[in-house]
């Protein structure tokens, strides 16, 4: 389980973006059923108001729709309702999705590239985005 850095959502390869939607749905279910996602890489979401997670999920959903992917929101809204959150924070996961976490996510994606899990074009998009963010 991983929530990719929020600034990388727009350049995630197809497999990682679709996987991120599944992760968000699973996290929503775990929060609804158990009160926590109960996974070391995503437990930090409990340090933030739930609006941060909802806003993050909305970013994933919007990117999927932008790319023309089918996005069944009923899988998510079965557990958490968007409608109750009218205002999203602008600083989603501010102390978590920082420069250090961006590097961790970038190196994870770099490893996927090195192992032929993502192609050169996808990796170039990611690399350019990371350089743009760090400027």
C-alpha positions in Angstrom: 0.0 0.0 0.0 1.2 3.5 -0.9 -0.3 6.8 -1.5 1.9 8.3 -4.3 3.0 11.9 -3.7 0.1 14.2 -4.5 2.2 16.1 -7.0 3.0 13.0 -9.0 -0.6 11.9 -9.6 -0.8 13.7 -13.0 2.2 11.8 -14.3 1.7 8.4 -12.8 1.8 5.6 -15.4 -1.5 3.9 -16.1 -0.9 0.9 -13.9 0.1 3.0 -10.9 -2.8 5.4 -11.3 -5.4 2.6 -11.6 -3.7 0.9 -8.6 -3.9 4.1 -6.7 -7.7 4.2 -7.1 -7.9 0.6 -5.8 -5.7 1.6 -2.8 -8.0 4.6 -2.1 -11.0 2.4 -2.1 -9.4 -0.2 0.1 -8.2 2.5 2.6 -11.8 3.9 2.7 -13.2 0.5 3.4 -10.6 -0.1 6.1 -11.3 3.2 7.8 -15.0 2.6 7.7 -14.8 -0.9 9.0 -11.8 -0.8 11.4 -11.2 3.0 12.0 -7.7 2.9 10.4 -6.0 1.7 7.2 -3.7 -0.4 9.3 -0.7 -0.4 7.0 2.6 1.2 7.8 2.9 3.2 4.5 -0.5 4.8 4.8 -1.3 5.0 8.5 -0.1 8.6 8.4 -3.4 9.6 6.8 -4.9 9.3 10.3 -2.7 12.2 11.4 -4.8 14.5 9.2 -8.5 15.4 9.0 -10.4 13.0 6.7 -10.9 15.8 4.2 -7.2 15.4 3.2 -7.8 11.8 2.2 -11.1 12.7 0.4 -9.3 15.5 -1.5 -6.4 13.2 -2.4 -8.9 10.6 -3.7 -10.7 13.3 -5.7 -7.4 14.2 -7.4 -6.9 10.5 -8.4 -10.5 10.3 -9.6 -10.1 13.5 -11.7 -6.9 12.3 -13.3 -8.5 9.0 -14.2 -11.4 10.8 -15.8 -9.1 13.2 -17.6 -7.3 10.3 -19.2 -10.6 8.6 -20.2 -10.4 5.8 -17.7 -13.6 4.4 -16.2 -13.9 5.4 -12.6 -16.6 3.7 -10.5 -17.0 6.0 -7.6 -19.5 3.7 -5.9 -16.6 1.6 -4.8 -15.3 4.5 -2.8 -18.6 6.2 -1.8 -19.9 3.0 -0.4 -17.4 3.6 2.5 -16.9 7.4 2.6 -19.2 10.1 1.2 -17.8 13.0 -0.8 -20.9 15.0 -0.4 -20.3 15.7 3.3 -17.0 17.4 2.5 -17.6 20.6 0.6 -14.3 22.3 1.3 -11.0 20.6 0.5 -7.8 21.6 2.1 -5.2 23.2 -0.2 -2.3 21.8 1.8 -3.2 18.1 1.4 -0.9 16.0 3.7 1.4 19.0 4.1 4.0 17.6 6.5 3.9 14.1 4.9 3.8 14.8 1.1 7.0 16.9 1.4 10.3 16.9 -0.6 11.6 13.8 1.2 8.5 11.8 0.4 8.6 13.1 -3.2 12.1 11.6 -3.4 11.0 8.3 -1.9 8.2 8.0 -4.4 10.5 9.0 -7.3 13.0 6.4 -6.4 10.3 3.8 -6.1 9.2 4.7 -9.7 12.8 4.8 -10.8 13.2 1.2 -9.6 10.1 0.2 -11.5 11.6 1.8 -14.6 15.0 0.0 -14.0 13.1 -3.3 -13.8 11.1 -2.6 -17.0 7.8 -2.0 -15.1 7.3 1.4 -16.7 8.6 2.5 -20.0 11.0 5.3 -20.9 8.3 7.8 -22.0 6.5 7.3 -18.7 9.8 7.7 -16.7 10.7 10.8 -18.6 7.4 12.4 -17.7 7.9 11.5 -14.1 11.5 12.8 -14.1 10.5 16.1 -15.7 7.7 16.6 -13.1 10.1 16.0 -10.2 12.6 18.5 -11.6 9.8 21.0 -12.1 8.6 20.6 -8.5 12.1 21.0 -7.1 12.7 24.3 -8.9 
